[in-house]
Amino acid sequence: MTAMRSQFEATRDHVLVVDAEAGARESLRMLLEPLHAVTTATTAPEAREQIARGSVDIVTLELRLPGAGGEDLLVELHERHPEIGVVVITGRASVASAALAVRAGAIDYLEKPFDVAEVRCAVVRGLARRTAADPTGFLAVLAATIEAQHPFLAGHAQRTALYADLLAERLGLPTEEREQVRVAALLHDVGKIGVPTWLLMRPQALTGAERARIEQHSEIGARLVAPMGLAPAVVGAVRHHHERWDGGGYPGGLAAEAIPVTARIVALADAWDAMSSDRPYRRGLAPERVRAEVERCAGSQFDPVLAKEFVALFEAAEVEPELLADVLATAGPGASARSGVQRW
């Protein structure tokens, strides 16, 4: 985890927000700054000055700049700086401007008032295009960065990937499928980029609307992962890792074997680690209580066959304590070997 944080800091992507409206400009700066280096410009000439320095990776662009500045800048970026991604965020949408954005290769075309998740996802898609040769590496760094913003999540993705991989190995899955399980587990919570920090950190009970907002993270994650050219099993696991065997999960209400097997494996690994870590809203349970909870939920929340194999994996001590200790030690502040009931 520490190494991944350092990697992110060393390669912090630069987003240039171009908007003459102070309120929108500052709002975009604040929602993007936790994950990216952000600078702002109020006019096309100011934007050109920053772009000339050669450090801009993504531009969010309001087309309503003085004169025809925004549209001119969009065309100029397309023709002279095709390596820079552009996300159009405008308060005066029209068929003509949307068509221009498409012709100029814009990553996305969003209207004001903008949605936080949509903006963040559009920026991430643009940055991922720059690293298309290794999309999982980019998304893994993104997942680590999200964890860095929420200390209680520190190391969660790595531990979930470890547990999922060990279960896949125990089940005798082919090498390719086992790798898909591992990648899906590593990326399963990447959609939390679209959930406000205050909501993830809230210690109090959630309202129905707040819970629904958090539950959107699986769909957001799938939208982020889908364009990366990853296997359908990976995308499916990211989308469906909160489905339940009895059909009471989300987002699709899938039941039993209609849930992709990769998602069923990730669901177990995710829940095991969530119940083995502190969260803002509760302390953890002892390991034996985590095993009892998995056994209790077999056939309702979890695939009963996989749950039995997962418990056996730990009871047989096939997970070396030294290995787990090493994972926990590198997980950074907030990691814990304790457990508790999973909320999301």
N, C-alpha and C positions, 0 to 999 in steps of 0.2 A: 504493500500500500504506500509506504513511504517513498519507494522508488517511483511509483506511478505518479504521486503528487509532484515529485521533483521533475519528472518528465513533462508534466503539464505546465509547471511554472516556467520551464525552459523553453517551451514552445507555445506560450500563451497567444491565442489567436487574436488578431486586431480587428475589431468591428468599428466602422465609421458610421455614425448616425448623422444623417443629413436631413435637417428639418428646420424651417424658419419659425415654427411654433414652439415657444419655450416649454410649455407644459408637456407636449408630446415628446419633445426631444429629451427632456429630463426623465420622463417616465421610461422611455426606451433605454436610456443610459442606466438607470437604476435596476431594471429587470435583467439586463444583459451583463452587468459588471460582475456579479458573482461567478460567472463562468468564463468571461472573456475580458481582454483589455479593450476598453471602449473610449473613443474620442468623439467629439461632436463638431459639426459645422452647420452654419446657418444659411450659407449661400453656396452656389456652384463654384465660384472662384476659391472660397475657403476649402471646399472639398478637394479641388484640383491640387491645391498646395500640399495637402496631406498625402494624397495619392502619389504625388511626384516624389515623395520621400521613399516610396517603395515598400512601405510596411503594412499596407491595408490588405486584409484578406476578404472581408465581406463589407458591403455597404447596405445600410437600410436607407431607402430614399423616398422622401415625400416629393411627388412630382410638382406640387404647388410651391415652387420657389420663385423669387422675383423674376419677372420676364418669363421666358420659356426655359429658365435655367434647369429645372428638374428633368424635363424631357430631353433637353440637349445633353445633359450629363449622362442620362441613361444610354442614349445612342453612342456617346463618346466612349463610355466604359465598354460597351459591347464591341466597338470597333478597335479600340486601342489597348484595352486591358481585359481581354477575355478571361484571364486567370482570376479576376476579382468577381466574386459572386454578388448579385444584387437582389435584395428583397424590397419590392415596392410596397410602401405602407402609406396609403393616401386617404385624405379626407374628402376627396372629390372624385369618386370612382366614375368611370364612364366606359362605354364600349370601346371608344377610340383609344383611351389610355391603356385599357386592358390588352387590346390588340398590339399596341406598341410594346408593352412589356413582354408579350409572348415573342414578338419578332426580335426583341433585343435579348432574348434568352434569360429573362429574369427567373430566379429560383421560385418565387412566389409573388402573388399579388393580393395584398391584404387591405381591407378597408378599416378606417377608424370609425368608432373606437375599436382598437385591436384587442385580441385575446392573448393573454400572456403565453399560454401553451403554444398557440399557433406561431407567435413570433419566435419563441425559442426553438421550436421544431424546425421552422424554416431556416434559421441561421445554422442549426446543426446540420441539416441536409446539405446546405451550401458548403460548409467546411468539410463534410465527409466526401464530397466530390473531389476535393483536393487530395484526399488520401484514399482514393478508390482502390489502389493496389492492396491496401490492408485495412478494409473498413472495420474489422473487428478490433484492430489495435486502436483505431480512433475512438470507437465506442467504448472500449475498455477504459481508456483514459477519461472519457466523459463520465462513465460510471464512477470511477474513482474520485473525480472532481465533485460529483453530486454528494458522494459520501463525505468528502471533506467539508461540505457545507452543513452536514448533519452528523455530528460526532457519534451519535448513537448507532449510525449505520456503518461505522468504520469497519472495514474488513468483511462486511456481510456478503458482498458479491463473490469474493474469493473463497470464503468458507462454503457458501452455497454451491459453487462450482466444484469444490473438492468433494463434498458429500454426494452430489449428483453423479459425479464421475465414478466414485467408488461403487455406488449402487448400480450404475450402468455396467460396470465391470463384473460385479457379482451376478448380474442377470445374463451375462454372456453376450451382450450386444456386439455387433460387428464394429470394427474400429471407426468406420465413418459415422455410424449412428452414435457411438460413444462420444466422438468429438462434437457432434451436433448438440448432444446433451450438455456437454461442458460449456460450449459457447453460449447456449441459451441460458444456462444458469448464471453465467457471468454477466449477461446483459439483461436479465429478467426485470430489473427495476429501473432501467434507463429512462423509462417514461416519467419517473418522478421529477425530471427536469421541468415538467409542465404543472407541477403542484407547488403552490406557494410555500416558502420556508416556514412561515408562521403556523401553517396548518400541519405540516409534518412534525413540528416541534411541540404541538399543543398537548399539554398533559391532561387536560380535562376531557370528559366524555364528548364525543362528536355529535353534532346534530345530523339529521338525515341528509341535509344538503351538503354538509361538510364531508360526510362519509362518501356520498356520491361523487364529490369532487376528487377525493383521493382514489376512489375506485377507477377513475378515468385513466390512471397511470398505465394500466396494462394495454389499453387501446392506443394511447399516445406512444408507448414504447414500440408497439407493433408498427405504427406508422413511421417511426424513425428507422426501424430495422429493415422494413420491407424493401426500400429502394437500394439497399446495399449489396444486393445480389447474393444474400445468404440463402441457405437451404430453407425450403418451406417449413420444415420441422422446427427450425430455430424461430422463425417468425411466429409459427403457431404456438410454440411454448411461451414466448414472451406475451402473446395475447391471452393465452388461456391458463396461465399458471395459478389463477385464483378460481378456477372452476372446481366444483365439488362432485364427488362420485354420485351423490344423491340428486344432483341437478340444481342445487340451491346456490351455486356460485355465480361468478360474473367473469366476463361481460356477456357471454352467450347463453348461460343457463344450460350448458352441455352436461350430460350425465354418462356415467360408466365409461364404456369403451368408445363412446363418441368423442371423448376428450383425447387428444393426441397423447400417445404414450410418453413422448418427450415432456409434455406439459405435466403429466402425472408424476413423473420423476422429479422435475424441478419443484413442483408443489410440495412434495415431501421434504426435499432438501431445504427449501425456503422456510417452511414452517418449523422444521427442526432447529434451524439456526435462529429464527425469530424467537422461538421459545427457549433458546439457550443464550439470549442476549438481553441486556437491559434496554428498555425503551422509555421515552419521556413520560408515558402514562402508567408504567408499572415496573416493579422489580421482577427478577427472574425466579424460576422454579429450579429445584434440584434435578440433576440428570435423570434420576429414576422416575420423577414425576413427568418429565418430558416423554420418556418411553411409554409411561402409562397413558398419557394423553393421546399419543399416536395410536396406541392399541385401542383406546376407547373410540377414536374417530375412524378407525378402519371400517370401511363399508358405508360410511356416511360422508365424511369429508374426503377420505383418501381411498385409493384403490386398495382393497383388502389384501390382495396378493403382494403388491409392492410394499405395503406397510409392514407386512410380516417379514419380508426380506430385508427391509430397511432396519427394523429393530434387531433382527438377527445379525446384521452387519456389525452393529455396535456391541451387542452382547458377546459376539465371537472375538471381540477385540481386534478385528481386522483393520480398524483405524488406529494406527500407532499413536499413543499419547504424545510422543516426542514431535510427531508431525503436526498434530493439532496445536501443540504448544507453540511451535514455530509459526504457524499461520496466525495464531492469536497475537503473538509477540510482534509481528510485522503489520498488524492491523491498524495501529495508531491509537490515539486517545479515544476513549469511549468504548473500546472493545471489551467484551466480558465473556467469561466461560459459564455464567449463570444463564437461567432460562426464564421463560414466561409465556403467557398465552398470547398468541398472534392476533393483532388487530388488523393489519393490512401488510 
